[in-house]
Amino acid sequence: MSIPRTILKVFLAAEQAEGAGARVRRSIGTPQLRNFSPFLMLDNFSIKPGAGFPDHPHRGQETITYLLRGAVDHEDFAGHAGTIEAGDLQFMTAGKGIMHAEMPRQNPDGSANVGLQLWVDLPARLKACEPRYRDLRAAEIPAVELDGGRVHVKVISGQAGGVDSVKDLAYTPVWLLDVTMKPGARLAQPLPEGWNAFAYQLEGSAVFGSGADGRQTVGQYHLCVFEPDGDVVTIEVPEDAAEDARFVLVAGQILDQKVVQYGPFVLNTPEEVRQALIDYQFHMNGFERAKDWQSEIGKSMVS
């Protein structure tokens, strides 16, 4: 028998400045919700022409970037370069160290490039692994229709409606579903028991939870955080809703380890963070290629 998950909290992702001229709505990684293992940060970013995320380092985490509108170029000190466009994702494992840039495509109409970036912690034993990338194109993502076609799920990672995602995307086990529901739609989505889980509302609003006292309406740009107990999340959209609801539903395996973070360096002890700062400053232990490196795409930000 399925056990519905209850809601821990719901809150608005407040907008703030980030990078060079970019705007983000940050939910995880704020005083409202920190170190929701394995999740470290969730940004709903908007990058207009002239803004971006020029050359910067990472160590000890994975990042998942999901582009919703526009296109973003990326380039790193190991010679990797490419572009993700609307509907594409990039899974980046920083491991022992990476330095890269993420810059928006200049859209002809001047519109912003919009997407999500999720930071996921790496298990301690993998924090010194070699950095790697995995691009997932929109055309590779399986989808399933449920509730008589009123629910559409893109199965980016995990499983929904008997459909499995593409495998081997990230080291830390994470489920990521992009769900669109029409007015009157209902969904009971299973999630791995014991994993931390949340939903971030991209468009419209939906009612999460079950029971007279356990249901909450979640509006656009709000994060709905679930308790870890239970194995299914229930969602519905009222018949009289003015628009479809779209949200991402995400779950991740909890890592039993301490998180010590200093900006883009995510380790397990203060000593490891200090070592990361030294390694980056003196180009050692994974950051050798950072010396004198400058991305081509980031040069547009240099005056």
C-alpha positions as CSV (number, residue, x, y, z in Angstrom):
1,M,0.0,0.0,0.0
2,S,1.4,3.4,-1.0
3,I,2.1,6.0,1.7
4,P,1.6,9.6,0.6
5,R,4.3,12.0,1.5
6,T,3.4,15.0,3.6
7,I,4.6,18.6,3.0
8,L,7.3,20.0,5.2
9,K,7.2,23.6,3.9
10,V,6.3,25.8,1.0
11,F,8.1,29.1,0.3
12,L,8.7,31.6,-2.5
13,A,12.1,31.6,-4.2
14,A,13.2,35.2,-3.9
15,E,14.9,36.9,-6.8
16,Q,18.5,38.1,-6.3
17,A,21.6,39.1,-8.4
18,E,24.2,36.4,-9.2
19,G,27.2,36.1,-11.5
20,A,27.8,39.1,-13.8
21,G,24.4,40.8,-14.3
22,A,22.3,37.6,-14.1
23,R,19.2,37.3,-12.0
24,V,18.2,34.1,-10.1
25,R,15.4,32.9,-8.0
26,R,17.2,30.8,-5.3
27,S,15.3,28.4,-3.1
28,I,17.6,25.7,-1.9
29,G,20.8,27.3,-0.5
30,T,19.0,30.1,1.3
31,P,18.1,30.5,5.0
32,Q,14.8,28.9,4.1
33,L,16.4,25.6,3.2
34,R,20.1,24.8,3.4
35,N,21.9,21.5,2.8
36,F,18.8,19.5,1.9
37,S,21.0,16.4,1.2
38,P,22.0,15.7,-1.4
39,F,20.9,19.1,-2.7
40,L,23.0,22.2,-2.1
41,M,21.4,24.9,-4.3
42,L,18.6,25.4,-6.8
43,D,18.5,28.5,-9.0
44,N,15.9,29.5,-11.5
45,F,18.1,31.7,-13.6
46,S,17.4,34.5,-16.1
47,I,20.4,35.7,-18.2
48,K,19.8,38.7,-20.5
49,P,22.3,39.8,-23.2
50,G,25.4,41.2,-21.6
51,A,25.1,39.1,-18.5
52,G,26.4,35.6,-17.6
53,F,28.6,33.5,-15.5
54,P,32.2,34.1,-16.6
55,D,35.3,32.0,-15.6
56,H,34.8,30.4,-12.2
57,P,35.9,27.2,-10.4
58,H,34.1,24.3,-8.7
59,R,35.2,21.4,-6.5
60,G,33.3,18.6,-4.8
61,Q,29.8,18.7,-6.4
62,E,27.8,18.0,-9.5
63,T,25.7,20.6,-11.3
64,I,22.6,19.9,-13.4
65,T,21.6,22.7,-15.8
66,Y,18.2,22.4,-17.4
67,L,17.5,25.1,-20.1
68,L,13.9,26.1,-20.5
69,R,14.3,29.0,-23.0
70,G,17.1,30.3,-25.2
71,A,20.6,28.8,-25.3
72,V,23.7,28.8,-23.1
73,D,27.3,28.2,-24.2
74,H,29.8,26.5,-21.9
75,E,33.6,26.1,-22.0
76,D,36.2,24.8,-19.5
77,F,39.9,24.6,-19.0
78,A,40.1,21.0,-20.2
79,G,39.0,22.0,-23.7
80,H,35.4,21.0,-23.4
81,A,33.0,23.4,-25.1
82,G,29.4,23.3,-26.4
83,T,25.9,24.7,-26.2
84,I,22.7,23.5,-24.6
85,E,19.4,24.8,-26.0
86,A,15.8,24.8,-24.8
87,G,14.9,21.4,-23.4
88,D,18.5,20.2,-23.1
89,L,20.4,19.5,-19.9
90,Q,24.0,19.4,-18.9
91,F,25.3,17.2,-16.0
92,M,28.7,18.4,-14.9
93,T,30.8,16.6,-12.3
94,A,33.3,19.0,-10.8
95,G,35.1,16.3,-8.8
96,K,38.6,17.3,-7.9
97,G,38.4,20.6,-9.8
98,I,37.1,22.4,-12.8
99,M,37.2,25.9,-14.1
100,H,34.6,27.0,-16.6
101,A,32.3,29.7,-18.0
102,E,28.6,29.6,-18.8
103,M,27.5,32.4,-21.1
104,P,24.1,33.1,-22.7
105,R,23.4,33.0,-26.4
106,Q,22.6,36.5,-27.7
107,N,19.0,36.0,-28.8
108,P,18.0,38.2,-31.8
109,D,15.0,39.6,-29.9
110,G,17.1,40.4,-26.9
111,S,15.1,38.0,-24.7
112,A,16.6,36.3,-21.6
113,N,17.9,32.8,-21.5
114,V,16.0,31.0,-18.7
115,G,16.6,27.7,-16.9
116,L,17.3,25.8,-13.7
117,Q,20.6,24.9,-12.1
118,L,20.7,22.4,-9.3
119,W,23.8,21.7,-7.3
120,V,24.1,18.1,-6.0
121,D,26.6,17.0,-3.4
122,L,29.1,14.2,-4.3
123,P,29.7,11.3,-1.9
124,A,33.0,11.9,0.0
125,R,34.7,9.0,-1.8
126,L,34.0,10.7,-5.2
127,K,35.0,14.3,-4.4
128,A,38.4,13.8,-5.9
129,C,37.2,12.1,-9.1
130,E,38.1,13.3,-12.5
131,P,35.7,16.0,-13.8
132,R,33.3,15.0,-16.5
133,Y,30.3,16.2,-18.6
134,R,27.2,14.5,-19.9
135,D,24.9,16.5,-22.2
136,L,21.3,15.2,-22.5
137,R,19.5,16.6,-25.6
138,A,15.7,17.2,-25.5
139,A,15.2,14.6,-28.2
140,E,16.8,11.9,-26.0
141,I,14.4,12.5,-23.1
142,P,11.5,9.9,-22.9
143,A,8.0,11.2,-22.1
144,V,4.8,9.6,-20.9
145,E,1.1,10.7,-21.0
146,L,-1.0,9.9,-18.0
147,D,-4.5,10.5,-16.7
148,G,-6.1,10.3,-20.2
149,G,-3.5,12.7,-21.7
150,R,-4.1,15.4,-19.1
151,V,-0.6,14.8,-17.5
152,H,2.6,15.0,-19.5
153,V,5.9,13.9,-17.8
154,K,9.4,14.3,-19.3
155,V,11.4,11.5,-17.6
156,I,14.7,13.3,-17.4
157,S,16.0,11.0,-14.6
158,G,14.1,8.3,-12.8
159,Q,10.8,6.6,-13.7
160,A,7.2,7.7,-14.3
161,G,4.3,5.8,-15.7
162,G,6.5,2.7,-16.4
163,V,8.9,4.7,-18.5
164,D,12.6,4.8,-17.5
165,S,15.0,7.6,-18.1
166,V,18.4,7.5,-19.8
167,K,20.9,6.0,-17.5
168,D,24.4,7.1,-16.2
169,L,23.7,10.8,-15.9
170,A,25.2,11.6,-12.5
171,Y,27.1,9.9,-9.8
172,T,24.7,10.8,-7.0
173,P,21.3,9.1,-7.5
174,V,18.7,11.8,-8.4
175,W,15.3,11.6,-10.0
176,L,14.2,14.6,-12.1
177,L,10.8,14.8,-13.7
178,D,9.3,17.8,-15.7
179,V,5.6,17.6,-15.3
180,T,2.8,19.5,-17.1
181,M,-0.8,19.1,-15.9
182,K,-4.0,20.4,-17.4
183,P,-6.9,21.7,-15.4
184,G,-8.7,18.7,-13.8
185,A,-5.6,16.5,-13.9
186,R,-4.5,14.2,-11.1
187,L,-1.2,12.5,-10.5
188,A,0.1,10.0,-7.9
189,Q,3.9,9.9,-8.6
190,P,6.0,7.3,-6.8
191,L,9.3,8.4,-5.4
192,P,12.1,6.3,-3.8
193,E,11.4,5.9,-0.1
194,G,13.7,7.7,2.2
195,W,15.1,10.1,-0.4
196,N,14.7,13.9,0.0
197,A,12.3,15.4,-2.5
198,F,10.8,18.7,-3.6
199,A,8.8,20.3,-6.4
200,Y,9.5,23.7,-7.9
201,Q,6.6,25.4,-9.7
202,L,7.5,26.8,-13.1
203,E,4.1,27.8,-14.3
204,G,0.6,28.1,-13.0
205,S,-0.3,26.5,-9.6
206,A,-1.0,23.0,-8.4
207,V,-2.4,21.4,-5.2
208,F,0.1,19.1,-3.5
209,G,-0.5,16.6,-0.7
210,S,-3.5,14.6,0.4
211,G,-6.1,14.6,3.1
212,A,-8.2,17.5,4.4
213,D,-5.3,19.1,6.4
214,G,-2.4,18.0,4.2
215,R,-3.1,19.8,0.9
216,Q,-1.5,23.0,-0.1
217,T,-1.7,25.1,-3.2
218,V,1.7,25.9,-4.6
219,G,2.0,28.9,-6.9
220,Q,4.6,29.9,-9.5
221,Y,8.2,30.2,-8.3
222,H,7.4,28.4,-5.0
223,L,9.3,25.4,-3.7
224,C,7.3,22.6,-2.1
225,V,9.5,20.5,0.2
226,F,8.3,17.0,1.2
227,E,9.0,15.0,4.3
228,P,11.2,11.9,3.6
229,D,8.6,9.4,4.8
230,G,6.3,7.9,2.3
231,D,6.7,6.6,-1.3
232,V,4.2,8.7,-3.4
233,V,3.5,12.3,-4.0
234,T,-0.1,13.3,-5.0
235,I,-0.8,16.4,-7.1
236,E,-3.9,17.8,-8.7
237,V,-5.0,20.9,-10.7
238,P,-8.5,22.2,-10.1
239,E,-11.0,21.9,-12.9
240,D,-11.5,25.6,-12.9
241,A,-7.8,26.5,-13.1
242,A,-7.1,29.3,-15.6
243,E,-3.9,27.6,-17.0
244,D,-1.9,24.5,-17.0
245,A,0.5,23.8,-14.2
246,R,4.2,23.0,-14.8
247,F,6.7,21.9,-12.2
248,V,9.8,19.9,-11.8
249,L,9.6,17.1,-9.2
250,V,13.1,16.1,-7.9
251,A,14.3,13.5,-5.4
252,G,17.8,12.5,-4.3
253,Q,19.5,9.9,-2.2
254,I,20.4,11.4,1.2
255,L,24.2,11.4,1.8
256,D,25.2,10.7,5.4
257,Q,28.1,13.2,5.5
258,K,28.9,16.7,6.7
259,V,28.8,19.6,4.2
260,V,31.3,22.4,4.5
261,Q,30.9,24.9,1.7
262,Y,32.8,28.0,0.7
263,G,31.3,29.4,-2.5
264,P,31.9,26.9,-5.3
265,F,33.9,24.5,-3.1
266,V,31.9,21.8,-1.4
267,L,33.8,19.5,0.9
268,N,33.4,17.6,4.2
269,T,35.8,19.4,6.6
270,P,37.1,23.0,7.0
271,E,40.6,21.7,6.3
272,E,39.5,20.4,2.9
273,V,38.0,23.7,2.0
274,R,41.2,25.5,3.0
275,Q,43.1,23.1,0.9
276,A,40.8,23.7,-2.1
277,L,41.5,27.5,-1.8
278,I,45.2,26.8,-1.7
279,D,45.0,24.4,-4.7
280,Y,43.0,26.9,-6.7
281,Q,45.3,29.8,-5.9
282,F,48.5,27.9,-6.6
283,H,47.1,25.7,-9.5
284,M,47.6,22.3,-7.8
285,N,45.8,19.0,-7.3
286,G,43.3,19.4,-10.1
287,F,43.6,23.1,-10.8
288,E,46.9,22.9,-12.7
289,R,45.2,23.9,-16.0
290,A,43.6,27.0,-14.4
291,K,47.0,28.8,-14.6
292,D,46.7,31.6,-17.2
293,W,43.5,30.0,-18.6
294,Q,40.8,32.3,-19.9
295,S,37.7,31.2,-21.7
296,E,36.9,32.5,-25.1
297,I,33.2,32.9,-24.3
298,G,33.9,34.8,-21.1
299,K,36.0,37.4,-22.8
300,S,32.9,39.4,-23.7
301,M,32.6,40.2,-20.0
302,V,36.1,41.5,-19.7
303,S,36.3,45.3,-20.2
